[in-house]
Amino acid sequence: MSGADSATRRRILRCLALGALAAATARGTRAAPLIPTPRQTAGPFYPRELPLDRDNDLIVIGERGARAAGLVTHLRGRILDRRGDPVRNAVVEIWQVDANGVYLHPGSAHHDRRDANFQGFGRFETASSGEYYFRTIKPVPYPGRTPHIHFAVHLKGAPPFTTQCYVAGEPLNERDAVLNSIRDPEARRSVIVPFAPIRASPSELAARFDIVLGFTPAA
């Protein structure tokens, strides 16, 4: 083998080695476990009786023409395992107060002021992408709590996973006991997300909240 051929072969082998190293690094990056979303209490106001209309559009009930009061929010995200893989067939539930700060639950304070046009609860089942979507309203505070939305993720063979989603930039976050019970700062930041105006429709908001389960769901 000539010197030129030998140099060419060394260059090829070096390129192959670098390519393999890059691929291994990329695999390692992708395989790095994500920070699990912290569990949070479901609270006392999960609906005692589920509404007849329990779809993923909380601002319109059935065939009613009236729309719920509040800032329309398009809330979406993905259900993921710690490896970052999407979780399919997860039933995602949300429940929250209406624009008057009242839950669907009859034990909620000032229940007589509840917005009858707000569904208050919704469900969505994920497909292979792990994506969920709800049309709801931006959460508002009520005595003792900063604005938040409750989540429950149901998977076959596993207990429900419950957590809460909070509004970035909300001053009441600093004093909310439930939010600040999450001691790890990075985990606490993971449940606080922007509710930002949509460029094409500034009167409506968009928020994204990905939920990372701290376990690998059964197949």
C-alpha positions in Angstrom: 0.0 0.0 0.0 1.4 3.4 -1.0 1.9 6.2 1.4 -0.9 8.1 -0.3 -3.3 5.2 0.0 -2.4 4.7 3.6 -3.0 8.4 4.4 -6.4 8.2 2.6 -7.4 5.1 4.6 -6.4 6.8 7.9 -8.6 9.8 7.0 -11.5 7.6 6.1 -11.2 5.6 9.4 -10.9 8.8 11.4 -14.0 10.2 9.7 -15.9 7.0 10.5 -14.7 7.1 14.1 -15.8 10.7 14.5 -19.1 9.9 13.0 -19.6 7.0 15.4 -18.7 9.2 18.3 -21.1 11.9 17.2 -23.9 9.3 16.8 -23.2 7.8 20.2 -23.2 11.3 21.8 -26.5 12.1 20.2 -28.0 8.8 21.4 -26.7 9.5 24.9 -28.2 13.0 24.8 -31.6 11.7 23.6 -31.5 8.9 26.2 -30.8 11.2 29.2 -33.8 11.0 31.5 -36.1 14.0 31.8 -37.0 15.6 35.1 -40.3 14.1 36.2 -43.2 16.5 36.7 -43.9 16.7 40.4 -47.0 15.2 41.8 -49.4 17.7 43.4 -52.6 17.2 45.3 -55.9 16.7 43.4 -57.5 18.9 46.1 -61.0 18.6 47.4 -62.8 19.9 44.3 -62.5 17.1 41.8 -66.1 17.0 40.5 -68.4 15.0 42.7 -70.5 14.2 39.7 -69.0 14.4 36.2 -70.8 16.7 33.8 -72.7 15.1 30.9 -70.5 17.1 28.5 -66.9 16.2 29.4 -65.1 16.8 26.2 -62.0 18.9 25.7 -63.8 22.2 25.0 -64.7 23.7 28.3 -66.0 27.0 27.2 -69.0 25.7 25.3 -71.4 23.2 26.7 -73.3 21.0 24.3 -75.4 22.9 21.8 -75.7 26.0 23.9 -74.9 29.2 22.0 -73.5 31.0 25.0 -69.8 30.9 25.7 -68.1 30.9 29.2 -66.7 34.1 30.6 -62.9 34.4 30.7 -59.9 34.6 28.5 -60.0 31.8 26.0 -56.9 29.6 26.3 -55.7 26.9 24.0 -53.9 24.5 26.4 -51.8 21.7 24.9 -48.9 19.5 25.7 -47.6 16.0 25.6 -47.6 13.1 28.1 -44.0 11.7 28.1 -42.1 9.0 30.0 -38.7 9.8 31.6 -36.9 8.8 28.3 -38.9 11.4 26.4 -41.0 8.9 24.6 -44.7 9.9 24.1 -47.3 8.0 26.1 -50.4 6.9 24.1 -53.8 6.0 25.4 -53.4 8.2 28.4 -56.7 9.8 29.6 -55.9 13.4 30.5 -58.4 15.2 32.7 -58.4 18.9 33.8 -60.6 20.8 36.2 -60.5 24.4 37.3 -62.5 27.3 38.6 -64.6 29.5 36.3 -64.0 33.2 35.8 -65.7 33.9 39.1 -63.3 31.6 41.0 -65.9 28.8 41.5 -65.4 25.1 40.9 -68.0 22.7 39.5 -68.0 20.9 42.8 -71.0 21.9 45.0 -68.7 22.4 48.0 -66.8 25.3 46.3 -67.4 28.7 47.9 -70.0 31.0 46.3 -71.4 28.1 44.3 -74.5 30.2 43.5 -72.2 32.5 41.4 -70.9 29.7 39.2 -70.8 30.4 35.5 -73.3 27.9 34.1 -71.7 28.2 30.7 -68.3 26.9 31.9 -67.9 23.1 31.7 -65.3 23.1 34.5 -63.9 19.7 33.6 -62.7 18.0 30.5 -61.1 14.9 29.1 -58.8 14.0 26.3 -57.2 10.7 25.3 -53.7 10.8 23.7 -52.8 9.0 20.5 -49.3 7.8 19.4 -47.9 11.4 19.6 -48.8 11.7 23.3 -50.4 15.1 22.6 -53.4 16.5 24.4 -55.4 19.6 23.7 -58.1 21.6 25.6 -59.9 24.8 24.9 -60.5 26.4 28.3 -60.0 29.8 30.1 -57.0 31.3 31.7 -57.2 30.3 35.4 -58.0 32.9 38.0 -57.2 33.1 41.7 -59.6 32.4 44.6 -59.0 32.9 48.3 -55.9 31.1 49.4 -54.7 29.9 46.0 -52.8 31.3 43.0 -54.3 30.6 39.5 -53.9 27.0 38.6 -55.3 24.1 36.6 -55.6 20.6 38.0 -54.5 17.7 35.9 -55.0 13.9 36.3 -53.4 11.4 34.0 -55.0 7.9 33.9 -53.1 4.9 32.6 -54.2 1.3 32.5 -52.8 -0.6 35.5 -51.5 2.5 37.3 -52.9 4.9 39.9 -53.9 8.3 38.6 -51.0 10.8 38.4 -52.2 14.3 39.6 -50.4 17.6 39.3 -51.2 21.3 38.8 -50.2 23.8 36.1 -49.5 27.5 37.1 -49.3 30.8 35.2 -45.8 32.3 34.7 -45.4 35.9 36.0 -48.4 35.6 38.4 -47.4 37.5 41.6 -49.5 35.2 43.8 -47.2 32.3 42.9 -44.7 33.5 45.5 -47.2 33.0 48.3 -49.0 29.8 47.2 -48.4 27.0 49.7 -49.2 24.2 47.3 -46.8 25.4 44.6 -44.0 26.2 47.0 -44.3 22.8 48.6 -42.2 21.7 45.6 -38.8 22.2 47.2 -36.7 21.6 44.1 -36.5 24.9 42.1 -36.2 23.2 38.7 -39.1 20.9 39.4 -41.1 23.9 40.6 -40.3 25.8 37.4 -41.5 22.9 35.3 -45.1 23.4 36.4 -45.1 27.2 35.7 -45.8 28.0 32.1 -46.4 31.1 30.0 -50.0 32.0 29.0 -49.2 34.1 25.9 -51.4 36.0 23.4 -51.8 34.2 20.0 -50.4 36.4 17.3 -53.2 35.7 14.9 -55.8 36.2 17.6 -54.5 38.5 20.4 -57.7 38.2 22.5 -56.9 34.4 23.0 -54.0 32.8 24.8 -51.9 29.7 24.2 -50.1 27.7 26.9 -48.1 24.5 26.7 -47.6 22.1 29.6 -45.8 18.8 29.0 -46.1 16.2 31.7 -43.2 13.9 32.3 -44.2 10.7 34.2 -41.6 9.4 36.7 -42.1 5.9 35.5 -42.3 3.9 32.2 -45.9 3.0 31.6 -46.7 -0.7 31.0 -47.1 -1.6 27.3 
